[in-house]
Amino acid sequence: MNLQHLHDQMLWSDVLQSYMNLSEGIMSKEEFDLARRSYLSNSKERSAILKSYLGSEPPGDYGDTGTRVATGMVQELTEEELKSLLPQLIYRMCNLRLRSLDFIRAPLLSLPHQWLADHVEEAADLVLQTGLEVECGILLAFCRKVDLGLYQRVARKAAQSTDQEVRELGRNAIEQVGESTTDELEHP
């Protein structure tokens, strides 16, 4: 383990401890923000650390707390960091409570449109394989915002799911696309 990695781990641990102190009322929001900004400014390997907490199996040593903190930092990531974390961000977006979706959805939608349309489908596979109807519904709604062709491709994959509810969701989405395409042709 190199010194930079140890330094980054220490900064991350400070952020997590600050968050827990904030949650317990021991620390102010300003003090937590200072620790968070220090991490964002001084960490050289922040994508690697955030990747582990945004993925499907966050490390056990802070688990949900680390995931909450990492999710809160997504809006401050660079375009390159967002691109490198796309699979984890898609997974995490689909597994958040609805009121928290924009913490991830908005930064993702800020990525170049064509790049996003070209890369979301591959990143969506984990959600389609492991997700429930709710998660897959969030995924499909996101895909529809990005690109109709992407929405159709992901809906076809969902329609082939082994999960009955996800399969039905995919089939319904395919039917909706057919109806909306017909409507758009008939009523421009």
N, C-alpha and C positions, 0 to 999 in steps of 0.2 A: 504494500500500500504506500503510495507516494505522499509527500507532504501536502500537496494541493488537495488531494482527496481527503486527507485527515482534516485539513482546514475547512473544507466545504462541509464535511460531516459535523464538525463542531458548530459551524454557523447554523446548520439545519437543526441541530439539537437545541441551540439557543432559541430558535424560532418556535419550535414545538413546546419547549418549556415555558416560553413567554405566553404562548396561546393558552396553555393549561393554567398558568397564573392569572391570566385575564379571565378565564372561565370561572375561576375560584374567587375572583374579586381582589386578588392580591396585587394585581398590576393594572395600570390604566391602559386604555386603547392606544394612547400616544406612545407608551413604552413598547407595546406589542408592535405597533407600526414601525417604530425605530428598528427593532430586531428584524422585522420582515424586510424592510428596505436595505438593511445591512446585508442580509442574505442575498437579495436580488442584485445588489451592486457589487458584492465582493466574491460571490461564488463563481467559479470558472466551470464547474461541472454540474450546474443546477439542473440541466435536462435529465441527466442520469438519475439524480436523486428524485426529482419530480416524477419521472417515468415509473419508478418503483411504487410510488404512492398513488398514482392515478390508474394503474393497471388493475387487472381483475383480482390479483392476490397481493394486497399491500403487505409490507413486512409486519411481522407481529409486534415489533418493538414500539409502536405507537399507533398502528392500525388505523382506526377511524379518525383519530385526531390528525394524523399525518395526511390522510386523504382530504379532510376538511381544509386544512391549511394549504395543501397543494392546489386544491380546487380554487381557493380564494386568490391564488397567485396567477392563475391562467390569463387573466385579463392584462397582465403586465409582461407577458412573454413576447419575444420578438417573433417575426414571421417565420424565421428559420426554426426556432424552437417549437412553434406551433406545428409546423410541418413535420418535424422529427418526432413529435409526440402524438401524431394524428390517431393511430390505433388506440392508444390509451385514452385520449380525449373523447373519441367516439364512444368507447365503452363506458367511460365515467359519465358522460352526458346522458346516456340512456339509462343509467342507474341512479340518477339523482332524483330527488323529489321535484315535482313540476315547478315549484317556485324558484328553484335553484338552477334551472336549465340554462338561463341566459349567462351565467358565469362562464359557461363553456361555449354555448351555441353562438353568442355574439362574436367572440374572437375568431371562431372557426369561419363564420360567414364573412369575416373581414379578409380572409385569404383570397388570393387571386381566383376568380370564379372557375376558370378552365382547369387550373391545377387541382382545385378541390373536387370538381366533377370527375376528374381522372383518377383520383386517389381514394375517395370515400368508400367505394364498393369493396375494395380489398380490406380496408380497415373495419368494415361493417360485419365481416364474416364471424368474428367472435361473438358479437351480439346475436346474430342469427342462430348460431350453434348453441349458445347457452342461455339466451334471453327468454323471458316470458312474454306474453302478449303485450304487456305495458311497455317493456323496453323496446320491443320490435316496433310498436306503434310510434314511439318517440323517434326511433331511427327512420322509419318511413316518412314521418312528417318532416324531419330534417332533410332527407334526400329530396323530397318534393320541393322544398325551398331552394335547394341547390340547383337541381336540373331534372326536368321531366324524364329524360332518357335514363338517368341514374335511378330515379324513383321506380321506373318500370323494371329495370334489371334487378334491383334489390327486392321488389315485390315478387318477381318470378322466383327468386331464391327462397323468399319466405314461404311461398306457395308450395315449395318442395320440402318444407321442414318436417321433421318427425313429430313435432309438437302439434297437436290438433288445433289449438287456438291460434298459434302462429301461422299455420298453414291456411286457416280460414281468413286470417287478417291479410295475408298475401293475396289470396284469391279475391277478396273484396277490393283490395287496392288495384288489382289488375282490371277488375270490372269498372271501377271508378275512372281509371285512366281511359278506358275505351269509351265510356259515356262522355267524359269531359272533352276528349279529342273530337268526338262526333259533334258535340254541342259547339265547340269552338269553330269547327268547319261550317256548321249550319248558321251560326250566329256570330260572325266576326266582330 
